[in-house]
Amino acid sequence: MFGTRTIAIICVVGSVISLLLSISAGSPLFAFLCALLLSFSLIIWKYGYAIMPSIFLGLKIKEEIGDFRIPPSQDLIIKKTTTGYIATAYLGVSLEEGGANHPASFERAISLVKFPCKFSILIYTPDLSTYLDELKTKRSMVENKKSQLLSDSKNHPQAVRIEREIAMWTRQLERLSSGEKPVQILSFASTSAFGDSAEEAQTKLRAQIRELKSMLANSLLAQVSELKGEEMKKCFDWEYAIPDSKGAILEEVD
């Protein structure tokens, strides 16, 4: 089965070939259309996860996957049961080193939840030859952000968080330089709510998501985001089967 990256590459290559053929045939209008479609393909490939939910919401398009329905907002999945409706949503959880390494923080976070939730962790080993460069790039980007913030205000409210993030990247680089093998973690949380109607289930779910998001961010020192569109669908698919190789994981998350 083709992955999203493979399909996008096929579309781009096809657009380029069509563009070259139209230029050689002397058809400027067709060449312009090919160039436009090529640009659109690249934009959807890179930013489709953020663009498509807005398009679905604007056009009020509902999507169905088997017994499940995705509303135009593209931020949750609804299933009709014999007694009512169940709505499910997902949160992306980017764990910082401190929160990930302390079981007590996780236990405290879970104990604060008043409703059922699920926390999933996907682990894989990255390619060390490129992973070091990626970490250095991430640390450099955060350092640049810190410089920009401090140039505006010496007591910027995000300064402490950025310092902590820089320290996290530095510790990871030091461990890898000492010979430790890297492990990457993808984590996400989900929760569901029941209602007699789809609207009631969605209202309850969104209240739970707000509470769960705040709780995870504060207890685990994590960056938490509500997943929409393709990102949400990937988590939904991973409930049944995870990618079977490191390459497949990278294709899903890049």
N, C-alpha and C positions, 0 to 999 in steps of 0.2 A: 504493500500500500504506500502511495506517495505521501511524503510529509509536506507540511506547508512550505518549507524552504525549497524543496524540489519543484513543487508546482509553481512557485513564484519564479524560480530560475527558468523554467520552461517558458513561462509567459514572457519574461524579459527577452530571452533569446529569440522567441518567435517574433516579438515586436521589432527587435533590431534587424532581423532578416527581412521582415516586411518593409521596414524603413529603407534599407539599402536597395531593395528591389524597386520600390516606388521612386526613389531618387534616380536610379539608373534608367527607369522607364520614362522619366520626365513628367511625373505627376506631382506637382507641388502640394495640391490639396490633400491627396492621399498620404503624402509624406508627413504633412502637418498633423493629420489625424493619427498616424502611427506614432509620431513623437509624443503626442498628447496622451495616447493610451499607454505608452512606455512609462511616461512620468507618473501616470495614475497607478500603474502596477507597482512601481517602486515605492510610492507613498503608502499604498495599502500593505505592501510587504513589510515596511518598516514600522508604520504607525497604525496598522489596521485594528489592533487591540483597543486603541483609544478612539479611533474615528468611527468604526462601525456601530458601537452602541448609540452614538449621537444620531447617526443616520437612521437606525431602526426606530429610535425614539421620535425623531422628527416625522418619519413616515408612518408611525404607529403600526409597525410591522410586528406581528406575533410569530414566534418560531416554535415548531413542535418537534420533539425528539422522542419517538415512541409514545409512551404514556405521559410524557412530561411536556410542559409548555413553558416557554420563556417569554415574558412580557416585553413590550417595546423598550423598557428601561434597561434590559439586558443585565440586570444586577441580581437576579434570583431565578430559581426554577420552581415551578408549581406542578404538583401531581394531584389529580382528583382521585379520591378514594370512595368507598361505599358510604362513608359517614361524613365526609367533608373534603377539605383541601389541606395539603401539606406544602409549605413553602420552605425552600432551603437556599441559603446564601453562603458565600465563601469569603474568607479574609486571607490576604497574603501576609505572612509574618516573617519579617527579616530580623532574625535574632542577632543581637550584638553579643560579643564574647562573654560579657559578665552574666547576662541572663541565660545564655545557653549552657554555661558550665556549673550552674548552681541549682541542683534539684529542689532545694528548699524554695527558691523563687517560683519554680513551676508548680510545686505543690500548693503554695500560697495562692497563686493565680487561680488554679482549678477550684480551690476551696471557696473562692469568692463567687463562683458562678452559681446562679440559682436555677438554671435550666440546663438540659442536656446539650453538650457540645462535643465536637470531635476535633482532635488535634493530630494532624498527619505530618510525618517527616520522611522525606525522600533523600537518601544518602548515596553519593557516588564519588569516585576518585577522579579528579581532573588531570589533564596532561600537565606535568610539572614544567615542561619546557616553555609553555605559554602562561601558566598560572602565575609565576613570579612576576612576569611583566604586567599582567592584569592587576595584581595587587599593588604594584608600584604606581601604576596609572591611577588607580582609585585613590591611593593615599595622596598623590600629587593633586588630584582634582579637589579633594577635601581641603588640602593645605591652601590651594588657591582661593577656595571659597572663604576660608578663614581670613586670609589677607584682605579680601574685599570687604568682609563684614567689619573687621577691625579698623579699616580705613574710614568707614562711615561712623562707627561708634565703638569706643574702647570697651564698653560694657554691654555689648549686644546680647540679647537673651539667648541666642543660639550658640554662643561662644563655648559654653561648657559642654554641650552635646557634641560639638564639632571636635573639641579637644579629646573627648572620650573616643570618638570615631577614629581620629588620627592614631591614638594610642593602640586601638584595636588592630588597625592595619599594620602598625609597626611590630606588634607582638607576633602577628602571624608571619611576617617576613623574617623575623629573627628565628622563629621555630623552624621554618622551612630551610633557612640558611644553615641551621645546625644539623640537618639531615632528617627531620621529621617529615613523614609523608602526609600530603594534604588530603583533606576530606571536605567536600562541599555538601551543604545541606539546603534543601528546598523544603520549606514548611508552610502549611496553611491550616486554617481552622474553619470549621463549618458548624452551623446550627440550623435547626428546623423549628417551625411553629405550625400549629394546627388551627384551623378556623372553619366555621360552618360555611363560609363563603371564601372565594379567592381573595377578596379585598380584606377580609378580617385576618386571614393568614398572613398576608403581606404586611399589614399594619403591625401585627404582633412581632413578625420576624424582624422588621426594621428597628423596632425598639430593642430587641435582643442583640442585634448586630451592633448598635451604638454602644450598648453596655459591654459587650464582649470586646469590642475594639478598644475601648478605654481601659478595661481591666488588663488586657494583654500588654498594651503599651506601657502602662505604669508598673506592672508587676514583673515583666520580663525584660524591661529596658529595650523594647522592640519597636521597630517601625512597622506599623500595621496599616494596611490599605484594603479598601473594599474592592473585590475583584469583579470585573464586568466583561461582557462580550467573550472573546476567545479565551482570555485568561480563566474566566469562570468555567467555561466548557471543558478546558483541559483538566481542571481539578475534578469536575464531574466525571470525566472519562477515567481519571486515575483512581476513582473509587472502585472501579471494576478491574482495571489492569494498568500497571505502571509501564513506562518504556522499558524495553528489554535490553538496552545497551547504553553506554555513556554517550555515544553518538546520537542516539535517538532522543535522549534527554536534552542534549544541547540543541538539537533541532527544534524541540518543543519550546524551550525557554528563550532562545535567542530572538 
